């Protein structure tokens, strides 16, 4: 039985939903490969990126021993093939969402990031409409952050 989302507890309060189905070892590795691809770990290793990857591995319960070399940067086509191989549509969507969120960590999405992630999504078997929905969702998040900053910065 799949339980795809669970509330996360913070200070005793439920505050957000996260993907929680137990991922298989293969799915965990594909997820980490996708994050590594977005971070482009193979080209610029930084302590912050290493720490992020290790935190994500701990979050999904993937040991370093089981992590089968996802630090190798793959081509978009190779990554799409691996994501497609997971078979589960919700796992594919989860990975795509997480890739978009990571790409947005610097508060912007470049045309190259959008095109690459879109290509990965379509080649992995996701419908174009669903991929567009994820990017529209991400755009709303950026707008929400800008509005929040404006609320702080505006003169009263």
GILINBEL-V563298 format. One record per run of one state. SS is the DSSP state (helix for helix, strand for strand, loop for the rest). FROM is the first residue (numbers start at 1). LEN is the number of residues. If there is no record, write none. Layout:
# GILINBEL-V563298
ss={SS & SS}
from={FROM & FROM}
len={LEN & LEN}
This chain:
# GILINBEL-V563298
ss={loop & strand & loop & strand & loop & helix & loop & helix & loop & helix & loop & helix & loop & helix & loop & helix & loop}
from={1 & 5 & 11 & 13 & 20 & 25 & 40 & 47 & 61 & 76 & 86 & 89 & 107 & 111 & 124 & 128 & 154}
len={4 & 6 & 2 & 7 & 5 & 15 & 7 & 14 & 15 & 10 & 3 & 18 & 4 & 13 & 4 & 26 & 3}
